């Protein structure tokens, strides 16, 4: 089989295995503050490798939860972000604010990391030891009888 046919077959296979994107919300239960309302999950090798590459910003409320993850790199990134490393119980293990492109960060005691817009950690007062809650965002229900 030639290269192009193999690539096309891989693309079709990945489309079949693609799962719908689930949006999550992350709340700091300790501080009663919302960190993100449109958190996406990166839990496959491909999604973890891609991360936020190719994006030019994170809008307010957006974020990425990379699981499992103990270290990130900012190579080829175009914007700064805040990092919140959490353990399996969703307790904050380490925070890094306003991480600029071309940097590396790690927390060997973390199970996963939240990548959030720069400044959200300061705005919410999130600290090491805080307990976070990550929950599914309910889908929008369209009104079958919209007002006229």
N, C-alpha and C positions, 0 to 999 in steps of 0.2 A: 504494500500500500504506500502510495507516495505521501510526502510530507503534508500537502494541503488536505488530502482526504483524512489523514490522522488528526490534524488540527480541527477540522470540521466535526469529526466524530467526538472529539474531546469537548468541543463547545456544546454540541447537542447533549452530551452526557451531563455536563455541568448545569445546563439549563433544566434538565429533568430533575437533578438533585437539588436545585435551588429551593430554598424554603422562604416563605414570606417573611418580610422584615417585621419584627415585633418591636414596638416602641415601649420603652420603660420610663419610669419616673424614679428619681432618687431623692430621698428626703433625709435630712440630718435629724434623727429622732431626738438627739441630745439638745440641739439648739432650736428645734422646731422650725427649720428652714429648708426650702426646696433648692436643691443644687441643679437639677435638670428635669425637664418635662418631656424631652424628646431624646432619650438616651438610646442609642443603638448598641447591639451586642456584636462583639467580634470574638467568636468562640471556635472558629475553624482555623486550620493553618493558613489558608488563603486570606481570610478576613483579618486575622491577627497580623499577618505580614503586610497587608495593605494599610491597615490602620486609617489614618487621616490623610495619607499621601494623595495628592491630586486635588485636594480642597484648598481654597484660598482663605477660609475662615470658618469659625464655628459661630453660628448665630446664638444670641441669648436663648437659654433653655436647651440647647443641643449639647450632646456629649457622646462619648464612646466608652463602653465598658469592655476592656480586654481581659478575657478569662481563659485559661490561666495566664498570668503574666507577673514577672518579678522585675523586669527591666524594659525600658523603652529607649529608642533613639529618635532624635529629631532631624536626622539627615534628610535633606531635600524638602523639608517643611517650609512653608511660606509665612507662618504666623506663630506667635507664642501661645502657650496653653498653661493651665493649671493641672497638676497631677495629684490624685488622691489614691494612695495605695491602701488596700483593705485586705483583711484576713478572711478566712472562710465564714466567720460569724458576722461579717460586714462591719467590723470595728476598724477605724482609721489607724493605720500603722505608721504612715509617713505622708507628709505633704510637701509638695514643691510648687511654688507659685511663679507664674510668669516665666516659664522655661522657654528660652529663645531657640530658634532653629539652630541646628548643628551642635546640639548638646546631647548628653547621655544621662540617664537617671536610673537608679535601681533601689530596690528594697527587698532584701533576701527573705524577710519574714512575711512578705505579702503573698496573697494568693491571686490577686487581680488588681487592676488599676483602672481608675476613671480618668479619662482625658476630657477636660472641661474648658470653657472659654476663660481666657486669662482674666483674673480679677474676681471670679466667683467664690473662691475660697475666702478671700478677704471680706467680700460683701456678706457672706453667710456666717462668718465667724467660725468656720469649721476648724477644729483642732485635733491633734493626735489623741486617740482614745475615744472620740465621739462614735456613737453607734448610728449606722446608716440603714435605711430601709429601701430596698429596690423592689418595685412592683410594676406590673403591667399597666399601661395606660389603657383605659377602656376605649374600644373603638367608637368613633363618632357614629351616632345613630341619625340617619337622615329622617326628617319628618315626612311621612307619606302625604300629609295634607299641609303643604306650606301656606302661609298667609298670602292673601291676594291683595 
